[in-house]
Amino acid sequence: MFSPIAEIHLDRLIRNYRKIQQHVGDAVVMPVVKANGYGHGAIPVAKSLQQEGVKFFAVFTFDEAVELRENGIDGDILIFCRMTTDILSSAVDLNITLNIAHKDDIAYLTEFSHKTGKCPKVHLKVDTGMTRLGVDFEKLYGLLGKIITINGINLEGIYTHFATSDEGDPAYTELQIQRFNEVVTMSKKLNLPIKYYHIANSGGVLNHPNSYFNMVRVGMLMYGAYPSDETTECIKVEPVMNFKGPIVLMRRVKAGTPVSYGSVYAPERDANIGVIQTGFADGFPRNWYKHGYVGYRGKEYKIAGRVCMDQFMVNFESDMPKIGDEVLFFGDNGENRIRIEDVALDVDLTTYVLMTAIGGRTKRVYVNE
Ligand SMILES: Cc1ncc(COP(=O)(O)O)c(C=O)c1O
Protein backbone atom coordinates (compact mmCIF):
# COMPACT_ATOMS: atom_id res chain seq x y z
CA MET A 1 0.00 0.00 0.00
CA PHE A 2 1.27 3.43 -0.91
CA SER A 3 1.43 6.34 1.55
CA PRO A 4 3.54 9.35 2.45
CA ILE A 5 6.23 8.52 4.98
CA ALA A 6 7.82 10.51 7.78
CA GLU A 7 10.97 8.58 8.52
CA ILE A 8 12.13 9.57 12.00
CA HIS A 9 15.80 9.04 12.82
CA LEU A 10 15.95 8.78 16.60
CA ASP A 11 19.73 8.47 16.53
CA ARG A 12 19.93 11.94 14.95
CA LEU A 13 17.57 13.28 17.61
CA ILE A 14 19.86 12.00 20.33
CA ARG A 15 22.97 13.40 18.65
CA ASN A 16 21.26 16.79 18.36
CA TYR A 17 20.22 16.62 22.01
CA ARG A 18 23.77 15.81 23.10
CA LYS A 19 25.21 18.70 21.11
CA ILE A 20 22.70 21.11 22.64
CA GLN A 21 23.43 19.82 26.14
CA GLN A 22 27.15 20.18 25.57
CA HIS A 23 26.65 23.72 24.27
CA VAL A 24 24.59 24.94 27.24
CA GLY A 25 26.94 23.42 29.81
CA ASP A 26 25.40 23.02 33.25
CA ALA A 27 21.92 24.19 32.28
CA VAL A 28 19.32 21.42 32.22
CA VAL A 29 17.87 20.80 28.74
CA MET A 30 14.09 20.39 28.87
CA PRO A 31 13.02 18.93 25.50
CA VAL A 32 9.73 20.33 24.21
CA VAL A 33 7.62 17.47 22.82
CA LYS A 34 4.30 19.28 22.41
CA ALA A 35 2.15 18.97 19.26
CA ASN A 36 3.11 15.30 18.93
CA GLY A 37 6.80 16.08 19.22
CA TYR A 38 6.59 18.72 16.46
CA GLY A 39 5.15 16.02 14.20
CA HIS A 40 7.83 13.43 15.08
CA GLY A 41 5.68 11.41 17.52
CA ALA A 42 5.83 12.56 21.14
CA ILE A 43 6.03 9.10 22.66
CA PRO A 44 8.90 7.55 20.67
CA VAL A 45 10.76 10.87 20.90
CA ALA A 46 10.28 11.15 24.68
CA LYS A 47 11.11 7.48 25.21
CA SER A 48 14.40 7.69 23.39
CA LEU A 49 15.28 10.91 25.24
CA GLN A 50 14.37 9.22 28.52
CA GLN A 51 16.74 6.37 27.65
CA GLU A 52 19.39 9.02 27.13
CA GLY A 53 18.79 10.19 30.71
CA VAL A 54 16.45 13.15 30.14
CA LYS A 55 14.38 13.86 33.25
CA PHE A 56 12.33 16.92 32.24
CA PHE A 57 9.89 17.31 29.38
CA ALA A 58 7.52 20.05 28.29
CA VAL A 59 4.21 19.78 26.45
CA PHE A 60 1.37 22.21 25.95
CA THR A 61 -1.80 20.52 27.21
CA PHE A 62 -2.62 18.39 30.20
CA ASP A 63 -3.79 15.58 27.92
CA GLU A 64 -0.43 15.54 26.17
CA ALA A 65 1.24 15.15 29.57
CA VAL A 66 -1.13 12.34 30.61
CA GLU A 67 -0.39 10.50 27.36
CA LEU A 68 3.34 10.63 28.09
CA ARG A 69 2.77 9.35 31.64
CA GLU A 70 0.58 6.52 30.43
CA ASN A 71 3.31 5.51 28.03
CA GLY A 72 6.05 5.16 30.57
CA ILE A 73 7.59 8.62 30.75
CA ASP A 74 8.36 9.02 34.43
CA GLY A 75 10.39 12.24 34.49
CA ASP A 76 8.94 15.66 35.28
CA ILE A 77 6.49 17.02 32.70
CA LEU A 78 5.72 20.74 32.56
CA ILE A 79 2.60 21.89 30.74
CA PHE A 80 2.59 25.34 29.15
CA CYS A 81 -1.17 25.91 28.84
CA ARG A 82 -3.35 27.87 31.23
CA MET A 83 -4.42 25.72 34.18
CA THR A 84 -8.03 24.85 34.95
CA THR A 85 -9.31 23.67 38.32
CA ASP A 86 -10.49 20.30 37.00
CA ILE A 87 -6.93 19.07 36.42
CA LEU A 88 -5.42 19.94 39.81
CA SER A 89 -6.14 16.65 41.50
CA SER A 90 -4.89 14.51 38.60
CA ALA A 91 -1.84 16.75 38.30
CA VAL A 92 -0.94 15.80 41.88
CA ASP A 93 -1.62 12.09 41.30
CA LEU A 94 0.37 11.98 38.06
CA ASN A 95 3.10 14.38 39.17
CA ILE A 96 2.49 16.79 36.32
CA THR A 97 3.87 20.30 36.72
CA LEU A 98 1.50 23.18 35.98
CA ASN A 99 2.19 26.82 35.41
CA ILE A 100 0.84 29.92 37.08
CA ALA A 101 0.02 32.29 34.23
CA HIS A 102 -2.33 34.71 35.97
CA LYS A 103 -3.04 35.85 39.53
CA ASP A 104 -6.32 33.88 39.53
CA ASP A 105 -4.27 30.68 39.21
CA ILE A 106 -2.80 31.42 42.65
CA ALA A 107 -6.32 31.58 44.05
CA TYR A 108 -7.20 28.22 42.41
CA LEU A 109 -4.11 26.58 43.88
CA THR A 110 -4.63 28.09 47.32
CA GLU A 111 -8.20 26.90 47.50
CA PHE A 112 -7.20 23.43 46.29
CA SER A 113 -4.33 23.13 48.73
CA HIS A 114 -6.48 24.33 51.67
CA LYS A 115 -9.16 21.78 50.77
CA THR A 116 -6.94 18.78 50.07
CA GLY A 117 -3.65 19.52 51.79
CA LYS A 118 -1.95 18.90 48.43
CA CYS A 119 -0.64 21.03 45.58
CA PRO A 120 0.78 20.13 42.18
CA LYS A 121 4.28 21.34 41.39
CA VAL A 122 4.14 24.69 39.62
CA HIS A 123 6.36 27.00 37.62
CA LEU A 124 5.44 30.67 37.61
CA LYS A 125 5.25 32.11 34.12
CA VAL A 126 6.14 35.77 33.89
CA ASP A 127 5.30 37.88 30.87
CA THR A 128 8.42 39.87 30.04
CA GLY A 129 7.36 40.92 26.55
CA MET A 130 5.57 38.18 24.65
CA THR A 131 2.13 39.43 25.78
CA ARG A 132 0.63 35.97 25.89
CA LEU A 133 0.33 33.81 29.03
CA GLY A 134 2.15 34.98 32.15
CA VAL A 135 1.94 37.36 35.05
CA ASP A 136 2.87 40.89 34.05
CA PHE A 137 6.46 41.32 35.23
CA GLU A 138 5.71 44.79 36.62
CA LYS A 139 3.09 43.36 38.96
CA LEU A 140 5.23 40.46 40.02
CA TYR A 141 6.65 41.69 43.28
CA GLY A 142 3.24 41.75 44.95
CA LEU A 143 2.41 38.32 43.63
CA LEU A 144 5.64 36.73 44.72
CA GLY A 145 5.02 38.14 48.18
CA LYS A 146 1.59 36.52 48.10
CA ILE A 147 3.03 33.16 47.08
CA ILE A 148 5.41 33.07 50.02
CA THR A 149 2.71 33.96 52.49
CA ILE A 150 0.39 31.23 51.18
CA ASN A 151 1.38 27.90 52.55
CA GLY A 152 1.19 24.96 50.28
CA ILE A 153 2.07 26.44 46.89
CA ASN A 154 4.73 24.17 45.53
CA LEU A 155 6.70 26.64 43.40
CA GLU A 156 9.62 24.92 41.73
CA GLY A 157 10.46 27.26 38.86
CA ILE A 158 10.04 30.66 37.28
CA TYR A 159 10.11 31.16 33.54
CA THR A 160 9.27 33.43 30.67
CA HIS A 161 9.15 33.13 26.88
CA PHE A 162 10.98 35.04 24.16
CA ALA A 163 9.16 36.85 21.38
CA THR A 164 12.06 37.54 18.99
CA SER A 165 15.02 35.37 19.99
CA ASP A 166 15.36 33.96 16.47
CA GLU A 167 15.56 37.40 14.86
CA GLY A 168 18.73 39.20 13.87
CA ASP A 169 18.09 42.30 15.98
CA PRO A 170 18.89 41.30 19.57
CA ALA A 171 17.45 44.41 21.29
CA TYR A 172 14.03 43.14 22.36
CA THR A 173 15.38 39.77 23.51
CA GLU A 174 18.04 41.53 25.57
CA LEU A 175 15.30 43.64 27.18
CA GLN A 176 13.41 40.44 28.07
CA ILE A 177 16.60 38.94 29.53
CA GLN A 178 17.17 42.08 31.58
CA ARG A 179 13.60 41.94 32.90
CA PHE A 180 13.99 38.26 33.72
CA ASN A 181 17.21 38.98 35.58
CA GLU A 182 15.24 41.45 37.71
CA VAL A 183 12.70 38.71 38.40
CA VAL A 184 15.47 36.33 39.48
CA THR A 185 16.98 38.95 41.78
CA MET A 186 13.55 39.66 43.25
CA SER A 187 12.82 36.01 43.95
CA LYS A 188 16.24 35.55 45.54
CA LYS A 189 15.63 38.56 47.80
CA LEU A 190 12.40 36.97 48.93
CA ASN A 191 14.24 33.70 49.60
CA LEU A 192 11.86 31.71 47.45
CA PRO A 193 13.02 28.11 47.14
CA ILE A 194 13.13 28.21 43.33
CA LYS A 195 15.11 25.41 41.69
CA TYR A 196 14.80 26.38 38.02
CA TYR A 197 14.88 29.64 36.12
CA HIS A 198 14.31 29.32 32.39
CA ILE A 199 13.77 31.50 29.37
CA ALA A 200 15.76 30.17 26.38
CA ASN A 201 14.12 28.40 23.47
CA SER A 202 16.05 27.32 20.33
CA GLY A 203 16.55 30.94 19.22
CA GLY A 204 17.84 31.83 22.69
CA VAL A 205 20.23 28.89 22.71
CA LEU A 206 21.63 29.87 19.31
CA ASN A 207 21.68 33.66 19.55
CA HIS A 208 21.78 34.56 23.26
CA PRO A 209 24.26 32.65 25.42
CA ASN A 210 23.36 34.95 28.34
CA SER A 211 19.84 33.47 28.39
CA TYR A 212 20.58 29.95 29.60
CA PHE A 213 20.09 30.46 33.37
CA ASN A 214 19.91 26.90 34.74
CA MET A 215 17.40 25.39 32.31
CA VAL A 216 16.63 25.74 28.59
CA ARG A 217 13.48 24.59 26.79
CA VAL A 218 14.38 23.33 23.35
CA GLY A 219 12.17 22.09 20.55
CA MET A 220 13.01 22.98 16.95
CA LEU A 221 16.79 22.71 17.24
CA MET A 222 16.55 19.25 18.76
CA TYR A 223 14.44 18.14 15.78
CA GLY A 224 17.29 19.24 13.57
CA ALA A 225 16.17 22.51 12.05
CA TYR A 226 16.92 26.16 12.73
CA PRO A 227 14.06 28.38 13.85
CA SER A 228 14.74 31.02 11.20
CA ASP A 229 17.43 32.23 8.81
CA GLU A 230 18.48 34.87 11.36
CA THR A 231 19.90 32.54 14.00
CA THR A 232 23.49 31.43 14.12
CA GLU A 233 24.10 27.81 13.22
CA CYS A 234 26.69 27.50 15.98
CA ILE A 235 25.29 24.06 16.86
CA LYS A 236 25.32 21.80 13.82
CA VAL A 237 22.20 19.67 13.92
CA GLU A 238 20.94 16.92 11.63
CA PRO A 239 17.33 16.80 10.37
CA VAL A 240 15.55 14.14 12.39
CA MET A 241 12.78 13.63 9.83
CA ASN A 242 12.96 12.56 6.20
CA PHE A 243 9.57 13.39 4.72
CA LYS A 244 8.99 11.45 1.51
CA GLY A 245 6.37 9.89 -0.72
CA PRO A 246 6.01 7.14 -3.30
CA ILE A 247 5.94 7.42 -7.08
CA VAL A 248 2.75 5.58 -8.02
CA LEU A 249 2.54 6.16 -11.77
CA MET A 250 4.73 7.39 -14.64
CA ARG A 251 3.46 8.81 -17.92
CA ARG A 252 5.17 10.18 -20.99
CA VAL A 253 3.73 13.54 -22.14
CA LYS A 254 4.40 15.86 -25.04
CA ALA A 255 5.87 19.34 -24.59
CA GLY A 256 3.12 21.81 -23.69
CA THR A 257 0.80 19.26 -22.06
CA PRO A 258 -0.94 20.94 -19.10
CA VAL A 259 -0.39 19.20 -15.76
CA SER A 260 -2.66 19.40 -12.68
CA TYR A 261 -5.38 21.83 -11.56
CA GLY A 262 -5.62 25.16 -13.27
CA SER A 263 -3.29 23.98 -16.05
CA VAL A 264 -0.72 26.43 -14.72
CA TYR A 265 2.21 24.19 -15.66
CA ALA A 266 3.26 22.49 -18.85
CA PRO A 267 6.67 20.96 -19.58
CA GLU A 268 8.76 22.77 -22.18
CA ARG A 269 10.01 19.50 -23.66
CA ASP A 270 8.53 16.01 -23.94
CA ALA A 271 8.84 14.60 -20.41
CA ASN A 272 8.29 11.73 -18.03
CA ILE A 273 5.78 12.92 -15.47
CA GLY A 274 5.52 11.00 -12.18
CA VAL A 275 2.54 11.00 -9.84
CA ILE A 276 3.53 11.17 -6.16
CA GLN A 277 1.03 9.97 -3.58
CA THR A 278 1.23 12.80 -1.06
CA GLY A 279 -0.86 15.95 -0.99
CA PHE A 280 -1.57 19.00 1.05
CA ALA A 281 -3.94 16.94 3.23
CA ASP A 282 -0.81 15.05 4.37
CA GLY A 283 1.03 18.25 5.24
CA PHE A 284 2.86 18.76 1.97
CA PRO A 285 3.24 22.56 1.62
CA ARG A 286 0.93 23.41 -1.28
CA ASN A 287 2.70 26.61 -2.31
CA TRP A 288 6.02 24.82 -2.73
CA TYR A 289 4.91 23.83 -6.23
CA LYS A 290 5.82 27.26 -7.56
CA HIS A 291 9.60 26.87 -7.19
CA GLY A 292 9.73 23.49 -5.48
CA TYR A 293 11.50 20.26 -6.27
CA VAL A 294 11.92 16.77 -4.83
CA GLY A 295 15.03 14.63 -4.49
CA TYR A 296 15.51 11.27 -6.21
CA ARG A 297 18.75 9.31 -6.50
CA GLY A 298 20.96 12.35 -5.96
CA LYS A 299 19.16 14.63 -8.43
CA GLU A 300 16.48 17.28 -7.95
CA TYR A 301 13.34 17.32 -10.09
CA LYS A 302 10.81 20.09 -10.42
CA ILE A 303 7.29 19.80 -9.06
CA ALA A 304 4.94 19.89 -12.06
CA GLY A 305 1.81 21.94 -11.46
CA ARG A 306 -0.32 22.52 -8.44
CA VAL A 307 -0.18 20.20 -5.46
CA CYS A 308 -3.52 18.41 -5.03
CA MET A 309 -5.12 17.19 -1.80
CA ASP A 310 -3.67 13.66 -2.06
CA GLN A 311 -1.10 13.75 -4.87
CA PHE A 312 1.17 15.92 -6.96
CA MET A 313 3.23 15.51 -10.09
CA VAL A 314 6.95 15.75 -10.77
CA ASN A 315 8.78 16.34 -14.04
CA PHE A 316 11.45 13.63 -14.25
CA GLU A 317 12.48 14.90 -17.71
CA SER A 318 14.08 11.99 -19.58
CA ASP A 319 14.64 9.85 -16.46
CA MET A 320 12.29 6.98 -15.73
CA PRO A 321 12.18 6.12 -12.02
CA LYS A 322 10.65 2.91 -10.73
CA ILE A 323 7.05 2.79 -9.51
CA GLY A 324 7.11 2.41 -5.74
CA ASP A 325 10.39 4.28 -5.31
CA GLU A 326 10.21 7.24 -2.98
CA VAL A 327 11.12 10.86 -3.57
CA LEU A 328 12.44 13.06 -0.78
CA PHE A 329 10.51 16.22 0.14
CA PHE A 330 12.83 17.32 2.92
CA GLY A 331 15.46 15.77 5.14
CA ASP A 332 18.64 13.90 4.30
CA ASN A 333 18.69 10.37 2.87
CA GLY A 334 22.38 10.23 1.98
CA GLU A 335 21.68 10.82 -1.72
CA ASN A 336 19.67 14.03 -1.41
CA ARG A 337 19.51 16.71 1.22
CA ILE A 338 16.65 19.20 1.10
CA ARG A 339 16.54 21.67 3.98
CA ILE A 340 13.13 22.28 5.50
CA GLU A 341 14.44 25.78 6.23
CA ASP A 342 14.75 26.46 2.48
CA VAL A 343 11.25 25.19 1.79
CA ALA A 344 9.85 27.31 4.65
CA LEU A 345 11.55 30.44 3.32
CA ASP A 346 10.27 29.87 -0.18
CA VAL A 347 6.66 29.31 0.83
CA ASP A 348 6.76 32.10 3.41
CA LEU A 349 6.04 29.84 6.37
CA THR A 350 8.19 28.74 9.29
CA THR A 351 9.84 25.40 9.94
CA TYR A 352 7.38 25.10 12.89
CA VAL A 353 4.36 25.36 10.62
CA LEU A 354 5.75 22.86 8.10
CA MET A 355 6.76 20.24 10.67
CA THR A 356 3.61 20.31 12.73
CA ALA A 357 1.42 20.15 9.61
CA ILE A 358 2.72 16.70 8.63
CA GLY A 359 -0.08 14.21 9.18
CA GLY A 360 -3.10 13.07 7.22
CA ARG A 361 -2.27 9.66 5.77
CA THR A 362 1.46 9.98 6.55
CA LYS A 363 2.98 6.89 8.21
CA ARG A 364 5.65 7.51 10.80
CA VAL A 365 8.48 5.02 10.55
CA TYR A 366 11.18 4.97 13.21
CA VAL A 367 14.81 4.34 12.40
CA ASN A 368 17.59 3.98 14.90
CA GLU A 369 20.71 3.66 12.81
C1 LIG B 1 6.80 28.23 26.16
C2 LIG B 1 7.68 27.60 25.14
N1 LIG B 1 8.93 27.30 25.46
C3 LIG B 1 9.78 26.72 24.58
C4 LIG B 1 9.38 26.42 23.30
C5 LIG B 1 10.36 25.77 22.35
O1 LIG B 1 10.66 26.61 21.29
P1 LIG B 1 11.67 26.16 20.15
O2 LIG B 1 10.99 25.10 19.38
O3 LIG B 1 11.89 27.40 19.37
O4 LIG B 1 12.89 25.66 20.81
C6 LIG B 1 8.07 26.73 22.90
C7 LIG B 1 7.65 26.47 21.53
O5 LIG B 1 6.88 27.11 20.89
C8 LIG B 1 7.20 27.34 23.84
O6 LIG B 1 5.94 27.64 23.52
The ligand as an SDF file (V2000), in Angstrom:
LIG
                    3D

 16 16  0  0  0  0  0  0  0  0999 V2000
    6.8050   28.2300   26.1560 C   0  0  0  0  0  0  0  0  0  0  0  0
    7.6780   27.5950   25.1360 C   0  0  0  0  0  0  0  0  0  0  0  0
    8.9340   27.2960   25.4590 N   0  0  0  0  0  0  0  0  0  0  0  0
    9.7810   26.7190   24.5840 C   0  0  0  0  0  0  0  0  0  0  0  0
    9.3820   26.4170   23.3020 C   0  0  0  0  0  0  0  0  0  0  0  0
   10.3570   25.7690   22.3490 C   0  0  0  0  0  0  0  0  0  0  0  0
   10.6580   26.6140   21.2930 O   0  0  0  0  0  0  0  0  0  0  0  0
   11.6690   26.1610   20.1450 P   0  0  0  0  0  0  0  0  0  0  0  0
   10.9850   25.0960   19.3800 O   0  0  0  0  0  0  0  0  0  0  0  0
   11.8880   27.3990   19.3740 O   0  0  0  0  0  0  0  0  0  0  0  0
   12.8940   25.6610   20.8110 O   0  0  0  0  0  0  0  0  0  0  0  0
    8.0740   26.7290   22.9040 C   0  0  0  0  0  0  0  0  0  0  0  0
    7.6510   26.4720   21.5280 C   0  0  0  0  0  0  0  0  0  0  0  0
    6.8830   27.1060   20.8900 O   0  0  0  0  0  0  0  0  0  0  0  0
    7.2000   27.3390   23.8410 C   0  0  0  0  0  0  0  0  0  0  0  0
    5.9400   27.6440   23.5210 O   0  0  0  0  0  0  0  0  0  0  0  0
  1  2  1  0
  2  3  1  0
  2 15  2  0
  3  4  2  0
  4  5  1  0
  5  6  1  0
  5 12  2  0
  6  7  1  0
  7  8  1  0
  8  9  2  0
  8 10  1  0
  8 11  1  0
 12 13  1  0
 12 15  1  0
 13 14  2  0
 15 16  1  0
M  END
$$$$
